[in-house]
C-alpha cells in the first residue's frame, strides 16, 4: 500500500544571511510553473526577467519551508541582492528537478 503519511520527502536546507537555517521543501505546482515561466522568459528575453517577478517567486520559494516561516517581498528584497537570487534559483531549480546537491 502506498502510505503518504510515511513517504520520505526531499528537503533543501539553506542558511539565511542572519544565520537562521530553513528547510525548504519541493515547490507547489503554482511556484514550479512560475519558475519555469521565468526561465522561459529569460531565454526569450536575453535573461531580462522583471526584477519584481524574481523577488516574488523567491518569496514563494523561501516561504515553502518546514519551519512555516512566511516572508514578504520586502523582507526578501532587504536580505538578498540579484546575485543572491540567482544562487537561490540555481540551487532550488536543481533541487526541484531532483538533483541532490547534498548526498545526506
Secondary structure, 3 states (H helix, E strand, C coil): CCCCCCCCCCEEEEECCCCCEEEEECCCHHHHHHHHHHHHHHHHCCCCCCHHHHHHHHHHHHHCECCCCCCCHHHHHHHCCHHHHHHHHHHHHHHHCCCCCCCC
